Structure formats: C-alpha cells, structure tokens
Amino acid sequence: MGRDLIERFNLDGASPQMLVALLAFASVLFVGVGLLFLREQRRRALSRRLETDDFLYGHPRGPRRPGHFLKFLEEVGNVVSHGHASTSLWEQLIRAGYMSRTAPAIYTGIKILLFTTGLTMTTILAMPTDQTLVKKIALISLGAVVPFFLPNLIVLYKVRKRREEIRQYLPDVVDLLEICVSSGIGLDMAWNVVSEEIHHVSSVLGTAMDLSNFEMHLGASRTEAMRSMAARTGADQMSSLAAILVQSERFGTSVAVALKEFAASMREERRMTAEENAEKMAVKMIVPMVLCIFPAVVVVTIGPAAINIVHTLTPR
C-alpha cells in the first residue's frame, strides 16, 4: 500500500519527500489535537472539582443529591434504626472518615442488604443439597452472618489506616509548628500555615487540622477545638498534642520548647516501634519459610539422594 501511494505521488523526484512531509504533518496534527483534547478534559475535571469539591471529610461545598441506591439504603437504615444512631457508631464512622449525616443510616442499610442477600443466596444454594437440616441451617446462618459483619471490618480497617497515617506524619506537623512558632508567628497563624502545607502529604491530617481551625473560627475555644480533634481522629498522638498545646496556653510556658520536646519523643517512639517490628519479623517469617521455602530446599537437596536410594534398593 505504501509503494502504491509513493508511485501515485511520484510525479517528480521530490514526491517521496513530499509524502513523508505530509505524513509528518498529519502525525504532528493528530498529536496536537490529542494533547489539546486531554488538556480540555483536565480543565473540565478541575472545574467540576472546584464546583463540588470536598471540604470536610467528603462533604461537598454545595448541596449534592445522593443517588437512588444510596437513598434506598438510607431509607432502609432509617426504618431499621428508627432514625437514631448510637454514639459509638457515630464515633466509629467519624474516625473512619465518614462525616455525613446520612452515614449511619447508609451503613445500617448496607448491613441489612448484605444480610438479606447472603441469606437468600445461601438458602437457594443449600436447600437442594442432600445435607441434613441442621447442616443446612448452619450453612444458611453462616452465609447470612458473614456478609453482615463485612462493613464492620471495612470500617475498622479504615480507622486503623487513618491512625497509622496520622502517626506517621504528625512528627513533621509538630516540627513545622515548632519552626513557625520559633520564628515569631502566632500559634493560630502557624496552625493555618501548617494545615495548608500538610495537605500535600496527608489529606487526613490536614483535614483534621482544618476542622479544628473551622471550629475556632465559629467561636469555639482552642481547648475545645483541640479536644474535639483528638476525639474525631481517635489517635493517641493527637490527644497528646492537644494536651500539650492546652497546657502550654494555660500555664504560660513556651509553646516552641514543648513542641520540640514532643517531636523528639514522637521520633523516639517511632524508632522504637520500627525496631520492635523488625524484631517481630524473624518470628513472622517462620511460617512462610516452613510452608514454602523449606519443602523446596528439602526436595532439591534430598531428592536426588532419595532417588538413588530407591533405585539401589529396588530389585531388578
């Protein structure tokens, strides 16, 4: 096909070069159009994000209607819980990052939906079998209970993950606060600056600081805002930081010195935790070594000798 095109355009000696130039021009044109299209898509995505961006743990700035499925789950959860959620459930969902007012109802609706689905599926699969009635009831109960507790495990995992992220990046936050305070910036202004900077590294920690700053702007005292932040995150390090800042403000001690000592203690704690995990690694490696590595080593080292022994002892 390429030869036919060359022969078709072969009017003079420069026709192949002209064809190459046309192909290069078309390639550049297509690449340019593609880049402009991607740029426009990114601009539109950024515009949509700025219009409905998250501000507080997933809350949109403007009203956003939930989908029909989420609305259905919310209604199911409200029917089951009678529109009231326990305090422990609220705290657990908030620490997992679900700050919406409808989160407990949706959470309950998901659990009921999974329970109903598991019960129906296991009943359909277990009833036609030849098992006894007791075994069928046990299988049906197991198939209904296991999906029912899956949301609990997911929420616990998210709570643990957020705590680990806070524990990892909180020393850096304390260092930045100590540097800002030592340079003469007030604690409130330093808190704003650090919360903006830490968003690039840890959105969880940055959002927690934004929430406490938002509460102080609404009229809450620094003590109440710090304690609320520690309660929302559920991390011990955040409780210690809140206690240090509150006590420094109450007794008039140097905030910079307190933050410096607290950062040093957190680094020491993190170092000791890393050493502890390294010491545990040897014990944790025993199981995969025995189950995976040791059988392969035995086969490679003893296998040829065992084959020779079998051939020697086998009568011919």
N, C-alpha and C positions, 0 to 999 in steps of 0.2 A: 504493500500500500504506500509506503514511504517513497519507493522508487517510482511508482506511478505519479505521485504528487510532484516529485522532482522533474520527471520527464514532462509533465503537463506545464510546469512553470519554467521549463528550460528554453526560454526564448533567446537568451544570450549567455555569456559566461558567468554573469553575476546572479543568475536565478537561484542557485542553491544557497548562496549567501543571503539573498532576499528572503527565502523561505525560513532560514534559521533566524533571521531578524524578526520575521513575523511571529514565529513560534516563541521566541524570547519575549516579544512584546505581549503576546497573549498570556504567557505564564506570569509575567510581572503584573499584568492587569488582573488576572484571577487572584493572585496572592494579595494584591492591594485591596480588592473588593472583599476578600475573606477577612483581612485584618480590620477593615472598616466595619464589617458586619459584627465581628467579635467585640470591637470597641463599643459599638452601639448597644449590643446585648449587655455588656458590663455596665454601661451608663444607665440603661433601663433598670437593671437589677439593683444598682446603687440608689436610684431614685425611689424604687419601691421600698427598699430597706429604710431609707430616710423618712418615708411617709409613714411606715408602720414598723419602726424599729423598736426593739425591746429596750426597756428602761430599767425595770426592776424584776429580775429573775423571770424573764419571759413575758412580762406584761407589755402589751403594745401601748404606744402613746395615745393612739386613737382607739375608738371602740371597734372591736373586731368580733364579728359574729362567729360562734363556733359552728362546725359542720353539723350536718344532720345526725351523723353517727355519734359524735360527741354529745350532742343534745339528747339523743336517746339514752346514752349511758348515764348522763346527768339525771335524767328523769327516773331511770331505774334506781340509781343510788339514792335519790331523794325519797322514793317510795319505800325502800328498804330501811334507810336510816331515819325516816320521818323528818328529813330536812335538818338534822342536827348531827354534828360530827364530834367525836370525843377530843379532848385536849391533847391526848397522847398522839392521836392520828394527825392532828394539825401540826404538832411539833415535828413529827417524823417526816411529813411531806415537805414542810418548810426547810428542814435540814437537807432534804434531798433535792431542793431547788424548785419545788412546785409551790409557787406563791399565789396562784389564782384562787379566787373564792370558790370556784366550782371544782377544785382539785379533789377534795374529799368525796364529793358525790360521784365524780367520774371514776375515782379509784374504787369505790364500792361497786359501781356499775360494772366495771371491768371484772372484778372478782365474781360477781353474780353471773356474768356472761360466761366466764371461763368454767365456773362450776356447772352451769346448765349444759354447756357444750360437752364437757367431759363426761357428765352423767349420761347424756343422750348417746354419745358415741360408744362409750363402753357398754351401755345396755344393748345397743344394736349389735355389737361385736360379740358380747359374752353370752347372750341368751341362746343363740342357735347351737352353741357348743355342747359337748357331752359331759361337761363338768357337773359336779354336784351343786345343789342350791346354795350351800354355804360358800363354796368357792366362787360361784357367780356373784353373790352379794359382796364378797370381799373384793373381787376384781372391780365391780361397779363402784364400790365405795372408794377404792384406791384411785380409780380413774377420775372420780369427781373431786377428791380432796387435793390431789397433787396439783392440778391446774389452779385450784382455788388459792393456794399459797404461793403461786409464782409471782404475783405482784409484790408480796412481802419481801421476797428475796431480791427482786429488782430494786425496790426502794432502799433496802439495807445496803445493797452494793453501791448505789449512787451516793448514799450518805457516807459510806466508808471512803469512796473515791474522792469526794469533796473534802473530807477531813484530811486525807493524805496530801491533796493539793495545797490546802491551807498550811499544813505542817511543813511542806517543802519550801514555800515561797514567803512565809511570814518573817523569817530572819532578814530577808532582803528588804521587806517593808520596814522593819524596825531600823535597819541601817539607814535607809533613806530618810525616815523620820528623824533619826538622831542627827544626820548631816544637816537637814533643813533647820532643825531647832538650834543646833550649834552655830549656824550661820546667822542667826538672829531673826528667823521667820517665826511667827506665832504658830502655836500648835494647830489651830483651826486651818490656817492657810497651808501649813505643811501637810496636814491631812488631805486637803483638796489636791495638792500637787502630787502627792504620792499615789492617791487613788486613781488619778488620771494616768500616771506612768505605769502603774502595776497592771492596768487593763491590757496592755500589750503582752503581758506574760501570763497572767492568771485572771481570767474573767470572773471566777468565783470569788476570789479575794477582793478584786476591785469592786464588784457589785456589792459585796458586804460592806465595804467602806463607804460606798455611795449611799447605801441605805441609812447608815448611821449619820452621815452628813445631812441627808434629807430630813431625818428626824430632828436634828438640831436646828435646821432652818425652819421647821414647823413650830419650834418653841420648846422642844424637849431639852432638858439639861444634858450636859456631856456625860454625866454619870448614868442617866437613864439610857441614853443612846448607846453607850459602850456596853452596858449590861444586856440590852436588847440584842446587840450584835453578837455577843457571846452566846446568848440563848438561841439565836437563829442558826448559827453555824454548828453549835454543839461541840466545838473543838476546845480542848483544854488550854491550848496555847493562846487562843483568842480570849478566853476567860482571864488568863494570867496577864495578858497585855492590857485588858480593860481594867483589871485591878491595879496594875502599876500606874496607869495614867490617872485613875481616880484618886489613888492615894497621894501621888505627886502633886496633884492640884489641891487636895485637901490640906496636906501638911506643908505645902510651900517648898518642897525640895526641888532639886534640879531635874527637870524632865530629861535633858540630854544625857546626864550621868545614869539615870535609871534605865533609859532606853539602851544605852551602851552596854550596861551590865546584863540586861535582859537578852540582848542579841548574843552576847558571849555565852550565856547559859544555854540558849537555844542551839547554838552551834555545837556546844559540847554534848548536849543531849542528842542531836542528830548524828554526831560522830559515834557516840556510844551505841545508838540504835543500829547504825551501819555495821559496827563491829559485832554486835550481837547477831545480826542477820547473817554475817559472814561465818560466824561460828556455828550457826544452825545449818548452814549449807552442807557441811560434811555429813551431818546426820540425815538430812533430806535426800542426799544423793545415794544413800544405801539402797533404798527400794528400787530406783531405776537401774542401778548397777547390778543388783542381784537378779532382777527380772529380765533385763535387756542385754547388758554387756557381758555378764558372767557366763550365760549359756553359750554365747558366740565364742568366747575365749576357750571354753571347755571343748567345744566342737572342733575348733581349729587346732588346739594343742593335743588333745587326747584322741581325736577322731582317727587320724592315720594309724596310731599305735593300736587302737581298738580293732581297726580293720585287719591289720596284720595278725593280731592275736586270734581273731575269728578264723582267718584263712589258715593259720597254723593248726589250730585245734580241730578244724573241720576235717573229718575223714574223707579221703579221696577215693 
